[in-house]
């Protein structure tokens, strides 16, 4: 195990197609971790090794990688840039100390790069930028740099390397701060930013600032310490550039990782779930967070952990603090894609895989003793798209459920539940491609197939007026008959459901009142209007009749149901639909298409604004209109838009749509009868 000061861990993130996987491949090759550099087109890269990634020619999963450079050990994670697999990227951000954002030299800032910038800011992670693919046609370093500085800050994002040549003539990069010989055509640019860097270094420490202003020359050690401080506190974002395909600028980036990126010793502390902070030490009590779990077809479940504190060793017992159970670490594995290298021990900053753990899942905290707190948990986004599912073969319900529970454990952005109101089994995810990938896994890995359909919208019923209902249930058979009569009133009640017993004179004996209330509650589950849950009503039972022999609890339940249905019909019943709060982020050129589509979906635009070079639309849209929005947004924005949504409230359905829904429900009822 290396000295903690010689460990660097970082996440490689950005928009889909910006060249993250190719950059990771170039770094591994340059560092000697692999003998030849693979390519996505040839399907032989280290990180995109699964059949579904090779078929798609893009990352779907976060892949931990490992190499050595200048006696330092790098642990870094290649993450998917496609928005539907954002859960993998989020988990990786929680496991690393700095974000390396890859931005395409042709397309510049896109939704994926913006999303990672903001997520890193929320987690207080330092950032570094690599402008990639400068060898391609229409690549323009200075234009992209201008866009970055305009969006994120001119005094924040400072170039550390500058390209020499453009497009096909791009040949090398010059380091702004360390290269003495600089070509004439970029000399002014280099001198300008060299001064910027020195200003930032001086500003990182008050004593340095005074000496710098007095014209005193700072030492190499002071410059290095100042750069580390500025990057770590977020007041400096170094911008590197190059071409991962042509291996230009990669060595200077790797040097930058060593010289500029914080080691765990520099970070010094890490956050716990309860908000407290713990100091990082290789000699401290061992603590690690499981940030990713996969099912390996050969060795079973693998749990990837980021070690925050202490030292973990092979063939030792640890405690899963989240479940309170003990686990045996058989071996620790350094991973490069599917290549595995067992190690005897690992300390702070290391990202390793643990195999054959029995009861450990994503977001669990592993400790060497029980004295520590749980590590800060990963907050995953909520699903934005659902399929209603049924097994393709009858009798495989349990098999499907067991397989899906395993997939949820390895990807917490997948949701699997039975809806309480519609009674459908719902499979949720971040979009249709994410869900289709889940369905493919079910078939290939677990040998089960499912049928999918659009889920029912959980409409609700309520009333806007007042109504009364009377129902007599009378049935005479041999022996005891059945008799009960119930009179009730209903009115709207914004506080929810309320039941009141206003019967006087004993017309309904007290022992039958609970049966009346139960009959009403059962009817409210499937309302009389369209079979939906009834809410926000007050029901008062004020009169009735009973028979000393023929009355029973069942008779009063039946009478209460009938009276409630009659009262509902008289109280101006209406249908309610769920309305979602939607946050959409798109490039400026798609604004017209998006706003027009939202109006078509009965959406209300609540606000618009700019966010780091992209447009943000806040809207409220009925859930019924959002079933396929992930697919539609991708089509409208050429895959460059993203959205999030969450439930806001229930709202009355427009009369024309309500009439259609009620008619459809009544037709279904007649067919069943």
FIGU-768054 format. One line per 3 residues: for each residue y negated, x negated, z of C-alpha. Coordinates in Angstrom, 1 decimal. Layout:
residues N
Y:X:Z ~ ...
This chain:
residues 673
0.0:0.0:0.0 ~ -3.4:-1.3:-1.0 ~ -6.4:-1.8:1.2
-8.3:1.6:1.5 ~ -11.4:-0.1:0.0 ~ -9.4:-0.8:-3.2
-8.4:2.8:-3.8 ~ -10.3:5.0:-6.2 ~ -9.4:8.6:-7.0
-11.2:10.9:-9.4 ~ -10.8:14.0:-11.5 ~ -11.2:13.9:-15.3
-12.7:17.3:-16.2 ~ -14.8:19.0:-18.9 ~ -14.6:21.5:-21.7
-11.5:22.0:-23.8 ~ -11.4:19.6:-26.7 ~ -13.9:17.0:-25.2
-11.1:14.4:-25.2 ~ -10.1:14.2:-21.6 ~ -6.4:13.6:-22.2
-7.2:11.0:-24.9 ~ -9.5:9.3:-22.4 ~ -6.9:9.2:-19.7
-4.4:7.8:-22.2 ~ -6.9:5.1:-23.2 ~ -7.5:4.1:-19.6
-3.8:3.9:-18.9 ~ -3.3:1.7:-22.0 ~ -6.2:-0.5:-21.2
-5.0:-1.0:-17.7 ~ -1.5:-1.9:-18.9 ~ 0.2:1.1:-17.3
1.6:2.1:-20.7 ~ 2.6:-0.2:-23.7 ~ 1.0:1.9:-26.4
-1.6:4.6:-26.6 ~ -0.2:8.0:-27.5 ~ -2.1:10.8:-29.3
-2.2:14.6:-28.9 ~ -1.4:15.1:-32.6 ~ 1.8:13.0:-32.2
2.7:14.8:-28.9 ~ 3.4:11.6:-27.1 ~ 0.6:11.4:-24.5
1.5:10.8:-20.8 ~ -0.3:13.8:-19.4 ~ 0.3:16.6:-21.9
4.1:16.2:-21.7 ~ 5.4:19.8:-21.3 ~ 6.6:21.6:-24.4
4.0:24.4:-24.0 ~ 1.2:21.8:-23.8 ~ 2.5:20.0:-26.8
2.9:23.2:-28.8 ~ -0.7:24.2:-27.8 ~ -2.0:20.7:-28.3
-4.1:21.0:-25.2 ~ -3.8:20.7:-21.4 ~ -2.5:23.6:-19.4
-1.6:21.8:-16.2 ~ -3.4:19.2:-14.0 ~ -1.5:16.0:-14.3
-1.8:13.2:-11.7 ~ -1.9:9.7:-13.2 ~ -1.9:6.2:-11.7
-2.9:2.7:-12.8 ~ -4.3:-0.6:-11.5 ~ -7.5:-2.3:-12.7
-9.0:-5.5:-11.3 ~ -6.7:-5.3:-8.2 ~ -7.8:-1.8:-7.5
-5.5:1.2:-7.6 ~ -6.7:4.3:-9.5 ~ -5.4:7.8:-8.8
-6.9:10.2:-11.3 ~ -6.0:13.7:-12.6 ~ -6.2:14.9:-16.1
-7.2:18.6:-16.0 ~ -7.2:21.5:-18.5 ~ -10.6:22.3:-19.9
-9.7:25.8:-21.0 ~ -11.2:28.4:-18.7 ~ -8.1:30.4:-18.2
-6.4:27.5:-16.4 ~ -9.4:26.7:-14.1 ~ -7.2:27.0:-11.0
-5.6:23.7:-11.9 ~ -9.0:22.0:-12.1 ~ -10.3:23.6:-8.9
-7.3:22.3:-7.0 ~ -7.8:18.8:-8.4 ~ -11.5:18.8:-7.3
-10.4:19.4:-3.7 ~ -8.0:16.4:-3.9 ~ -10.5:13.8:-5.3
-13.6:11.9:-4.3 ~ -15.7:12.1:-7.5 ~ -15.7:14.0:-10.8
-15.7:12.2:-14.2 ~ -17.1:14.9:-16.6 ~ -16.2:14.3:-20.2
-18.7:15.6:-22.7 ~ -18.1:15.7:-26.5 ~ -20.6:13.6:-28.5
-20.8:16.2:-31.2 ~ -20.9:19.5:-29.3 ~ -22.7:18.3:-26.1
-22.7:20.5:-23.0 ~ -20.4:23.4:-23.2 ~ -19.2:26.1:-20.8
-16.3:24.0:-19.4 ~ -18.6:21.0:-18.7 ~ -21.1:23.3:-17.0
-18.4:25.0:-14.9 ~ -17.1:21.6:-13.6 ~ -20.7:20.4:-12.9
-21.3:23.5:-10.7 ~ -17.9:23.4:-9.0 ~ -18.5:19.8:-8.1
-21.9:20.5:-6.8 ~ -20.5:23.3:-4.5 ~ -17.9:20.9:-3.1
-20.6:18.2:-2.7 ~ -18.7:15.8:-5.0 ~ -20.5:13.0:-6.7
-20.4:13.1:-10.5 ~ -20.2:10.7:-13.4 ~ -20.5:11.6:-17.1
-18.7:10.0:-20.1 ~ -20.0:10.9:-23.6 ~ -17.0:10.7:-25.8
-16.1:10.7:-29.5 ~ -19.2:8.9:-30.7 ~ -17.2:7.6:-33.7
-17.0:11.1:-35.1 ~ -19.2:12.6:-37.9 ~ -22.3:14.3:-36.5
-21.9:12.6:-33.1 ~ -25.3:11.9:-31.6 ~ -25.5:10.0:-28.3
-29.3:10.3:-27.9 ~ -29.3:14.0:-28.6 ~ -26.5:14.7:-26.2
-28.1:12.5:-23.5 ~ -31.4:14.5:-24.0 ~ -29.4:17.8:-23.5
-27.7:16.4:-20.4 ~ -31.0:15.3:-18.9 ~ -32.7:18.5:-19.8
-30.0:20.6:-18.2 ~ -29.1:18.5:-15.1 ~ -32.2:16.3:-14.4
-34.0:13.4:-16.2 ~ -34.2:11.3:-13.1 ~ -30.6:12.2:-12.0
-28.5:11.5:-15.1 ~ -29.1:7.8:-16.0 ~ -27.3:6.0:-18.8
-25.3:2.9:-17.8 ~ -24.0:2.2:-21.3 ~ -25.6:2.6:-24.7
-23.9:2.8:-28.1 ~ -24.5:0.3:-30.9 ~ -24.1:2.0:-34.2
-23.5:5.6:-35.0 ~ -20.6:7.7:-36.3 ~ -18.3:5.5:-38.5
-20.5:2.5:-37.8 ~ -20.2:2.8:-34.0 ~ -18.8:-0.5:-32.9
-19.5:-1.2:-29.2 ~ -21.4:-0.3:-26.1 ~ -24.0:-2.3:-24.2
-24.2:-2.1:-20.4 ~ -27.8:-1.2:-19.4 ~ -27.6:-3.2:-16.2
-25.1:-6.0:-16.6 ~ -25.4:-7.2:-20.3 ~ -28.0:-10.0:-20.7
-28.0:-9.9:-24.5 ~ -29.2:-6.5:-25.9 ~ -29.7:-5.7:-29.6
-33.4:-5.3:-30.6 ~ -33.0:-1.6:-31.7 ~ -32.0:-0.5:-28.2
-33.9:-3.1:-26.1 ~ -36.8:-0.8:-25.1 ~ -34.3:2.0:-24.1
-32.2:-0.5:-22.0 ~ -35.3:-1.9:-20.2 ~ -36.6:1.6:-19.5
-33.3:2.7:-17.8 ~ -32.8:-0.7:-16.1 ~ -36.0:0.0:-14.3
-34.9:3.6:-13.5 ~ -31.7:2.3:-12.0 ~ -33.6:-0.2:-9.8
-36.0:2.5:-8.7 ~ -33.0:4.7:-7.7 ~ -31.4:1.8:-5.8
-34.6:1.1:-3.9 ~ -35.0:4.8:-3.0 ~ -31.6:4.9:-1.4
-32.8:2.8:1.5 ~ -36.2:2.7:3.1 ~ -36.1:-1.0:3.9
-35.0:-1.8:0.3 ~ -37.8:0.4:-1.0 ~ -40.4:-1.6:0.9
-39.1:-5.0:-0.3 ~ -38.8:-3.7:-3.9 ~ -42.4:-2.5:-3.9
-43.5:-5.8:-2.5 ~ -41.9:-7.5:-5.6 ~ -39.0:-9.1:-3.7
-35.8:-9.5:-5.8 ~ -32.8:-7.7:-4.4 ~ -29.4:-9.4:-4.0
-26.3:-8.4:-6.0 ~ -24.7:-7.1:-2.8 ~ -27.9:-5.0:-2.0
-27.9:-3.6:-5.5 ~ -24.2:-2.7:-5.3 ~ -24.6:-1.0:-1.9
-27.7:0.9:-3.1 ~ -25.9:2.2:-6.2 ~ -22.9:3.3:-4.1
-25.2:5.2:-1.8 ~ -27.2:6.9:-4.6 ~ -24.1:8.0:-6.4
-22.4:9.2:-3.2 ~ -25.3:11.3:-2.0 ~ -25.7:12.8:-5.5
-29.1:11.3:-6.3 ~ -27.7:9.3:-9.3 ~ -25.2:10.4:-11.9
-24.2:7.4:-14.1 ~ -23.7:8.2:-17.8 ~ -21.2:6.1:-19.8
-20.3:6.5:-23.4 ~ -17.7:5.4:-26.0 ~ -14.7:6.6:-28.0
-11.4:7.1:-26.4 ~ -9.6:7.2:-29.7 ~ -11.1:3.9:-30.9
-11.0:2.2:-27.5 ~ -14.7:1.6:-27.4 ~ -16.5:1.5:-24.0
-13.3:2.1:-22.0 ~ -13.3:-1.3:-20.3 ~ -16.9:-0.8:-19.2
-16.0:2.7:-17.9 ~ -13.0:1.2:-15.9 ~ -15.3:-1.5:-14.5
-17.7:1.3:-13.6 ~ -14.9:3.1:-11.7 ~ -14.4:-0.1:-9.6
-18.1:-0.9:-9.1 ~ -19.6:2.5:-8.7 ~ -17.0:5.1:-7.7
-16.6:5.5:-3.9 ~ -13.4:4.4:-2.2 ~ -12.1:6.6:0.7
-13.6:4.0:3.0 ~ -17.0:4.6:1.4 ~ -16.6:8.4:1.8
-15.7:7.8:5.4 ~ -14.8:11.3:6.5 ~ -13.3:14.6:5.2
-13.8:18.2:6.0 ~ -11.3:20.4:8.0 ~ -10.7:24.1:7.5
-12.6:24.9:10.7 ~ -15.7:23.1:9.5 ~ -15.3:20.0:11.6
-15.1:16.5:10.1 ~ -12.5:13.7:10.7 ~ -13.0:10.0:10.1
-10.8:8.3:7.5 ~ -8.6:5.5:8.6 ~ -5.3:4.1:7.5
-4.3:3.8:11.1 ~ -5.2:7.3:12.1 ~ -3.1:10.4:12.4
-1.6:11.2:9.0 ~ -3.0:14.2:7.2 ~ -2.5:15.4:3.6
-3.3:18.5:1.6 ~ -0.8:20.0:-0.8 ~ -3.0:20.8:-3.8
-0.4:21.5:-6.4 ~ 3.3:22.5:-6.6 ~ 5.6:22.5:-9.6
9.3:23.3:-10.2 ~ 10.8:20.2:-11.9 ~ 13.9:21.1:-14.0
15.7:18.0:-12.8 ~ 14.7:17.4:-9.2 ~ 13.5:20.8:-8.1
10.2:21.5:-6.4 ~ 7.6:18.7:-6.3 ~ 4.6:19.0:-4.0
1.6:16.9:-4.9 ~ -0.5:15.8:-1.9 ~ -3.8:14.1:-1.4
-3.6:11.9:1.7 ~ -6.9:12.1:3.6 ~ -6.0:10.1:6.7
-3.3:7.9:8.2 ~ -0.2:6.6:6.5 ~ 2.8:8.6:5.2
6.1:6.8:4.8 ~ 9.4:7.6:3.0 ~ 12.4:8.7:5.1
10.3:10.1:7.9 ~ 9.7:13.5:9.5 ~ 6.3:15.3:9.2
4.9:18.7:10.3 ~ 3.7:21.4:8.0 ~ 0.7:22.4:10.1
0.2:25.6:8.0 ~ 3.7:27.0:8.7 ~ 4.5:25.2:11.9
7.8:23.8:10.5 ~ 9.1:20.3:10.3 ~ 9.9:18.6:6.9
11.7:15.4:6.0 ~ 9.9:13.2:3.5 ~ 12.8:11.7:1.5
10.6:9.7:-0.9 ~ 7.0:9.3:-1.9 ~ 6.4:9.2:-5.7
3.5:7.8:-7.8 ~ 3.3:10.0:-10.9 ~ 2.2:9.2:-14.4
2.9:12.5:-16.1 ~ 6.7:12.9:-15.9 ~ 7.2:9.2:-15.2
8.0:8.6:-11.5 ~ 7.7:5.5:-9.4 ~ 9.0:5.7:-5.8
6.8:4.0:-3.2 ~ 7.6:3.2:0.4 ~ 4.2:4.3:1.9
0.8:5.7:1.0 ~ -2.5:5.9:2.8 ~ -6.0:7.5:2.5
-7.0:8.3:-1.1 ~ -3.5:8.1:-2.5 ~ -2.2:11.1:-4.6
1.6:11.2:-4.4 ~ 4.4:13.7:-5.0 ~ 6.9:14.7:-2.3
10.2:16.0:-3.4 ~ 12.8:18.2:-1.8 ~ 10.6:19.8:0.8
12.1:23.1:2.0 ~ 9.2:25.3:3.0 ~ 6.0:23.8:1.7
3.6:25.2:-0.8 ~ 0.1:24.8:-2.3 ~ -2.7:24.8:0.3
-0.4:23.7:3.2 ~ -1.5:20.8:5.4 ~ 1.1:18.0:6.2
0.6:15.9:9.3 ~ 2.4:13.1:11.0 ~ 1.8:14.7:14.3
0.5:18.1:15.5 ~ -2.7:16.9:17.0 ~ -4.9:17.4:13.9
-6.6:20.5:12.3 ~ -5.7:22.0:8.9 ~ -7.5:20.4:6.0
-10.1:22.4:4.1 ~ -8.2:25.0:2.0 ~ -8.7:25.4:-1.7
-10.5:28.6:-2.7 ~ -9.0:29.9:-5.9 ~ -10.7:32.5:-8.2
-9.5:36.1:-8.4 ~ -7.6:37.2:-11.5 ~ -9.7:38.8:-14.2
-7.0:40.4:-16.3 ~ -3.8:42.4:-15.4 ~ -0.7:43.6:-17.2
1.5:46.4:-15.9 ~ 5.0:45.1:-16.0 ~ 8.6:46.4:-16.0
11.9:44.4:-16.4 ~ 13.2:44.4:-20.0 ~ 16.7:45.0:-18.6
17.4:47.7:-16.1 ~ 18.4:46.5:-12.6 ~ 16.5:43.1:-12.9
13.6:44.2:-10.6 ~ 14.6:41.8:-7.8 ~ 15.3:39.0:-10.2
11.8:39.4:-11.8 ~ 10.1:39.6:-8.3 ~ 11.8:36.5:-7.1
10.8:34.5:-10.2 ~ 7.2:35.7:-10.0 ~ 6.9:34.8:-6.3
8.0:31.2:-7.2 ~ 5.4:31.1:-9.9 ~ 2.7:32.4:-7.6
3.6:29.6:-5.2 ~ 3.0:27.0:-7.9 ~ -0.1:28.7:-9.4
-2.2:30.7:-6.9 ~ -4.4:32.1:-9.7 ~ -1.4:34.3:-10.6
-1.2:37.6:-8.7 ~ 1.8:39.8:-8.4 ~ 1.6:43.1:-6.5
2.4:46.8:-6.6 ~ -0.8:48.9:-6.8 ~ -0.9:51.4:-4.0
-2.5:54.2:-6.0 ~ -1.0:53.8:-9.5 ~ 2.4:52.5:-8.2
2.6:50.1:-11.1 ~ 3.7:46.5:-10.7 ~ 0.7:44.4:-11.8
0.8:40.8:-13.0 ~ -2.7:39.3:-12.8 ~ -4.2:36.1:-14.2
-7.2:34.4:-15.6 ~ -6.8:35.8:-19.2 ~ -4.2:36.8:-21.8
-3.2:33.2:-22.6 ~ -2.7:32.4:-18.9 ~ -0.5:35.5:-18.5
1.4:34.9:-21.7 ~ 2.2:31.4:-20.4 ~ 3.5:33.0:-17.2
5.7:35.4:-19.3 ~ 7.0:32.4:-21.3 ~ 7.9:30.6:-18.1
9.8:33.7:-16.8 ~ 11.9:33.7:-20.0 ~ 12.4:29.9:-20.4
12.8:28.8:-16.7 ~ 14.1:31.9:-14.9 ~ 15.9:33.7:-17.8
14.2:37.0:-17.2 ~ 12.1:39.1:-19.7 ~ 9.5:41.7:-18.9
7.7:44.5:-20.8 ~ 4.0:44.6:-20.5 ~ 1.4:47.4:-21.0
-2.3:48.0:-20.1 ~ -2.5:49.0:-16.4 ~ -3.7:52.4:-15.4
-7.2:52.5:-14.0 ~ -7.3:53.6:-10.4 ~ -9.7:56.5:-10.7
-10.6:58.5:-7.6 ~ -11.6:62.2:-7.1 ~ -14.3:63.6:-4.9
-16.6:66.6:-4.6 ~ -20.3:67.1:-5.0 ~ -20.5:70.6:-3.5
-18.9:72.8:-0.9 ~ -15.8:75.0:-1.2 ~ -13.4:77.2:0.8
-9.7:77.8:0.3 ~ -7.2:80.2:1.7 ~ -3.5:80.0:1.1
-0.6:82.0:2.5 ~ 2.8:80.6:2.3 ~ 5.5:83.3:2.7
9.1:83.1:1.8 ~ 11.9:85.3:3.1 ~ 15.5:84.3:2.9
18.6:85.1:4.9 ~ 17.8:84.4:8.6 ~ 14.5:82.8:9.5
11.8:83.0:6.8 ~ 8.8:80.8:6.2 ~ 5.2:81.9:7.0
1.8:80.2:7.4 ~ -1.7:81.0:6.4 ~ -4.5:78.4:6.3
-8.3:78.8:5.8 ~ -10.4:75.7:5.3 ~ -13.7:74.5:4.2
-14.5:71.2:2.5 ~ -17.8:69.4:1.8 ~ -18.9:65.9:0.6
-18.9:63.2:3.2 ~ -20.2:59.7:2.3 ~ -18.6:58.2:5.4
-15.1:58.7:4.0 ~ -12.4:61.2:4.9 ~ -12.9:63.3:8.0
-10.7:66.1:9.5 ~ -12.0:68.8:11.9 ~ -10.1:71.5:13.8
-12.5:74.5:14.1 ~ -9.9:77.1:14.8 ~ -10.7:79.4:17.7
-8.7:82.1:19.4 ~ -5.3:80.4:18.7 ~ -4.9:81.8:15.2
-3.2:78.6:14.4 ~ -1.4:77.2:17.5 ~ -2.4:73.6:18.4
1.1:72.3:17.8 ~ 0.8:73.2:14.1 ~ -2.7:71.5:13.5
-1.1:68.0:12.9 ~ 1.1:69.6:10.2 ~ -2.0:71.0:8.5
-3.7:67.6:8.7 ~ -0.6:66.0:7.3 ~ -0.4:68.5:4.4
-4.1:67.7:3.5 ~ -3.5:64.0:3.7 ~ -0.5:64.2:1.4
-2.4:66.2:-1.2 ~ -5.3:63.7:-1.1 ~ -3.0:61.0:-2.4
-2.6:62.9:-5.7 ~ -5.7:65.0:-6.1 ~ -5.6:68.3:-8.0
-8.1:67.2:-10.7 ~ -6.2:64.3:-12.4 ~ -3.6:63.2:-9.8
-5.9:60.5:-8.3 ~ -6.7:59.6:-4.7 ~ -9.3:61.9:-3.1
-12.1:60.3:-1.1 ~ -15.3:61.0:0.8 ~ -14.6:64.6:1.9
-14.8:66.4:5.2 ~ -12.1:69.1:5.7 ~ -12.5:71.8:8.4
-9.7:74.1:9.3 ~ -11.4:77.2:10.7 ~ -8.8:80.1:10.6
-5.3:81.1:9.8 ~ -2.3:83.1:10.7 ~ 1.1:82.4:12.1
4.4:84.2:12.9 ~ 6.1:83.5:16.2 ~ 9.5:83.2:14.5
9.0:82.2:10.9 ~ 6.2:79.7:11.2 ~ 7.1:76.0:11.1
5.5:72.6:10.5 ~ 6.7:72.6:6.9 ~ 5.2:76.0:6.2
1.8:74.9:7.5 ~ 2.0:71.7:5.5 ~ 2.6:73.7:2.3
-0.1:76.2:3.1 ~ -2.6:73.4:3.9 ~ -1.9:71.8:0.5
-2.5:75.1:-1.4 ~ -5.8:75.8:0.6 ~ -7.0:72.3:-0.1
-6.4:72.5:-3.8 ~ -8.2:75.8:-4.0 ~ -11.2:74.5:-2.0
-11.4:71.4:-4.2 ~ -11.7:73.4:-7.4 ~ -14.6:75.4:-5.9
-16.5:72.4:-4.6 ~ -17.5:70.9:-8.0 ~ -14.9:68.1:-8.1
-15.7:65.0:-10.1 ~ -13.8:61.8:-11.2 ~ -14.9:58.4:-10.0
-14.2:55.1:-11.7 ~ -14.2:51.5:-10.4 ~ -17.3:49.5:-11.5
-17.1:45.7:-11.6 ~ -19.8:43.1:-11.1 ~ -19.4:40.7:-14.0
-20.9:37.3:-14.4 ~ -20.8:35.9:-18.0 ~ -21.8:32.4:-19.0
-22.3:31.7:-22.8 ~ -24.2:29.4:-25.1 ~ -27.6:30.8:-26.2
-26.5:31.7:-29.8 ~ -24.0:34.4:-28.6 ~ -26.5:36.3:-26.3
-27.1:39.1:-28.9 ~ -23.4:39.7:-29.5 ~ -22.6:39.8:-25.7
-25.4:42.1:-24.7 ~ -24.7:44.5:-27.6 ~ -21.0:44.6:-26.6
-21.9:45.2:-23.0 ~ -24.0:48.2:-24.0 ~ -21.1:49.5:-26.1
-18.9:49.2:-23.0 ~ -21.2:51.4:-20.9 ~ -22.3:48.3:-19.0
-25.6:47.8:-17.3 ~ -27.3:44.4:-17.5 ~ -28.6:43.6:-14.1
-30.2:40.2:-14.9 ~ -30.3:37.2:-17.2 ~ -31.0:33.6:-16.6
-30.4:30.0:-17.7 ~ -28.0:27.7:-15.9 ~ -27.8:24.0:-16.9
-28.4:24.7:-20.6 ~ -26.3:27.9:-20.8 ~ -27.2:31.6:-20.6
-25.9:33.7:-17.6 ~ -25.7:37.5:-17.8 ~ -25.1:39.5:-14.7
-23.9:43.0:-15.5 ~ -22.0:46.0:-14.0 ~ -19.3:47.4:-16.2
-16.6:50.1:-15.6 ~ -13.1:48.5:-15.1 ~ -11.7:50.8:-17.9
-13.8:48.8:-20.4 ~ -12.7:45.4:-19.1 ~ -9.0:45.4:-19.7
-9.1:43.0:-22.7 ~ -12.4:41.3:-22.1 ~ -10.9:37.8:-21.7
-9.6:38.1:-25.2 ~ -12.7:39.8:-26.6 ~ -15.1:37.2:-25.1
-13.0:34.3:-26.5 ~ -13.2:35.9:-29.9 ~ -17.0:36.6:-29.7
-17.9:33.1:-28.5 ~ -15.3:31.0:-30.3 ~ -13.8:30.1:-26.9
-17.1:28.9:-25.5 ~ -17.8:31.7:-23.1 ~ -16.4:32.4:-19.6
-16.7:35.2:-17.1 ~ -15.8:36.2:-13.6 ~ -15.6:39.7:-12.1
-15.1:41.4:-8.8 ~ -15.0:45.0:-7.6 ~ -18.4:46.5:-6.8
-18.1:50.2:-6.1 ~ -16.9:53.6:-7.4 ~ -19.2:55.7:-9.7
-18.9:59.1:-11.3 ~ -17.2:59.1:-14.7 ~ -19.3:60.6:-17.6
-18.4:64.2:-18.2 ~ -17.0:63.7:-21.8 ~ -14.6:61.0:-20.6
-13.7:62.9:-17.5 ~ -12.8:66.0:-19.5 ~ -10.5:63.9:-21.7
-8.8:62.2:-18.7 ~ -8.2:65.6:-16.9 ~ -6.8:67.2:-20.1
-4.4:64.3:-20.6 ~ -3.2:64.6:-16.9 ~ -2.7:68.4:-17.2
-0.8:67.9:-20.4 ~ 1.5:65.4:-18.7 ~ 2.0:67.8:-15.8
3.1:70.6:-18.2 ~ 5.6:68.3:-19.9 ~ 7.1:67.4:-16.6
7.4:71.0:-15.6
